Amino acid sequence: MANRVDESIARVFAGGAVEICRQIGAFSANKNLATVYHMFLEQSGGDPQRLMESLATLHRTLYDWGWTRAVRAGENLCRLEGEYERAATRANCLTAVGFYSEALKQLKIQAEVRETACQVWSNPLCVYEISWTPR
C-alpha cells in the first residue's frame, strides 16, 4: 500500500518523477520521529548503529511483506539490508533513503546514506550504506 501511495504522489505532484520520494521519506521521518516514533531516537542514545537497528524493526510494522535488518559493517558504518519479496519499487527505496537520512539528522551528527543495491535492478537485496562521523 505504501508503495502505491508514494508512486501516486510522484505521479500527481512531480509528473511521475519518483525522486520526490526522498522528500516524502524525509518529511515522514521529521514528523514521525518527533511524535509517534520518538522512542526510537531516545532508545538509540545518540548511537547511529542503534538507531538503524531500531528503525529496521519498523518495516514489519509498516508492511506485511519482506524484512529489513541493520548490520554493523565497520566502525561508523552500518549496512541496512532489505528483502522486499519482489515488491521493491524505486519509490519505496528512495523513500527509505530520505527517511534514514532525516532520521540521522535528528541525532545532530554528520552522516551519509547511500543506496548501493536495489532489487529493482535485479540485486538480491536492497542495500543502504550508512556512514557517519563520530562526535
C-alpha positions as CSV (number, residue, x, y, z in Angstrom):
1,M,0.0,0.0,0.0
2,A,2.7,2.5,1.0
3,N,4.4,2.0,-2.4
4,R,1.3,2.8,-4.3
5,V,0.7,5.9,-2.2
6,D,4.3,7.2,-2.8
7,E,4.0,6.4,-6.5
8,S,0.7,8.2,-6.8
9,I,2.1,11.3,-5.1
10,A,5.0,11.3,-7.5
11,R,2.6,10.9,-10.5
12,V,0.3,13.7,-9.3
13,F,2.7,16.2,-7.8
14,A,6.0,15.5,-9.7
15,G,4.9,14.4,-13.1
16,G,5.9,10.8,-12.3
17,A,9.4,11.7,-11.1
18,V,10.0,9.3,-8.2
19,E,12.9,11.4,-6.9
20,I,10.3,13.3,-4.9
21,C,10.1,10.2,-2.7
22,R,13.3,11.2,-1.0
23,Q,11.5,14.3,0.2
24,I,8.5,12.2,1.2
25,G,10.7,9.9,3.3
26,A,12.5,12.9,4.9
27,F,9.1,14.5,5.7
28,S,7.9,11.3,7.3
29,A,10.9,10.9,9.5
30,N,10.8,14.5,10.5
31,K,7.2,14.3,11.5
32,N,7.0,10.7,12.9
33,L,10.3,10.7,14.9
34,A,9.1,13.9,16.7
35,T,5.9,12.2,17.7
36,V,4.8,8.6,17.2
37,Y,8.2,7.1,16.9
38,H,10.2,9.4,19.2
39,M,11.2,6.4,21.3
40,F,13.5,5.2,18.5
41,L,15.6,8.3,18.9
42,E,15.5,8.1,22.7
43,Q,16.5,4.4,22.8
44,S,19.4,5.0,20.4
45,G,21.2,7.1,23.0
46,G,22.6,9.1,20.1
47,D,24.2,6.0,18.5
48,P,23.6,5.8,14.7
49,Q,24.0,2.0,14.7
50,R,21.4,1.5,17.4
51,L,19.0,3.9,15.7
52,M,19.3,2.0,12.4
53,E,18.8,-1.3,14.2
54,S,15.6,0.1,15.8
55,L,14.4,1.5,12.6
56,A,14.9,-1.8,10.8
57,T,12.2,-3.3,13.1
58,L,9.8,-0.7,11.8
59,H,9.5,-2.5,8.5
60,R,7.2,-5.2,9.9
61,T,5.0,-2.5,11.4
62,L,4.5,-0.7,8.2
63,Y,4.5,-3.6,5.7
64,D,3.0,-7.0,5.6
65,W,5.8,-8.4,3.4
66,G,9.6,-8.7,3.5
67,W,12.1,-7.7,6.1
68,T,15.0,-5.3,6.9
69,R,18.0,-5.7,9.1
70,A,20.8,-3.4,10.2
71,V,24.3,-5.0,10.1
72,R,27.4,-3.4,11.6
73,A,29.7,-3.2,8.6
74,G,32.6,-1.4,10.3
75,E,33.4,1.4,12.6
76,N,31.0,4.2,11.9
77,L,29.4,2.1,9.1
78,C,26.0,0.3,9.1
79,R,24.5,-1.6,6.2
80,L,20.7,-1.8,6.1
81,E,19.6,-4.7,4.0
82,G,16.0,-5.3,2.8
83,E,14.3,-8.2,1.2
84,Y,11.1,-6.9,-0.3
85,E,9.8,-10.2,-1.8
86,R,9.7,-8.9,-5.4
87,A,7.7,-5.9,-4.3
88,A,10.6,-3.4,-4.3
89,T,9.9,-0.2,-6.2
90,R,12.1,2.9,-6.8
91,A,9.5,4.9,-4.9
92,N,9.9,2.6,-1.8
93,C,13.7,2.6,-2.0
94,L,14.0,6.4,-2.4
95,T,11.6,7.0,0.4
96,A,13.8,4.8,2.6
97,V,16.9,6.9,1.7
98,G,15.1,10.1,2.6
99,F,13.7,8.6,5.8
100,Y,17.0,7.3,7.0
101,S,18.9,10.5,6.1
102,E,16.4,12.6,8.0
103,A,16.4,10.2,11.0
104,L,20.2,10.6,11.3
105,K,19.9,14.4,11.1
106,Q,17.7,14.1,14.3
107,L,20.9,12.8,16.1
108,K,22.7,16.0,15.1
109,I,25.6,14.2,13.5
110,Q,27.2,14.3,10.1
111,A,26.0,11.2,8.2
112,E,25.5,9.9,4.7
113,V,23.1,7.3,3.4
114,R,24.0,5.7,0.0
115,E,21.8,3.2,-1.8
116,T,24.3,0.6,-3.1
117,A,21.9,-2.1,-4.4
118,C,18.3,-2.4,-5.3
119,Q,16.1,-5.4,-6.1
120,V,14.5,-3.3,-8.9
121,W,18.0,-3.5,-10.5
122,S,17.9,-7.4,-10.1
123,N,20.1,-7.3,-6.9
124,P,19.3,-10.0,-4.3
125,L,18.6,-7.3,-1.7
126,C,18.1,-3.6,-1.4
127,V,21.1,-2.2,0.5
128,Y,21.7,1.2,2.1
129,E,25.1,2.0,3.5
130,I,25.1,4.5,6.3
131,S,28.3,6.1,7.4
132,W,28.8,8.8,10.0
133,T,31.5,11.0,11.6
134,P,31.7,10.4,15.3
135,R,31.0,13.3,17.7
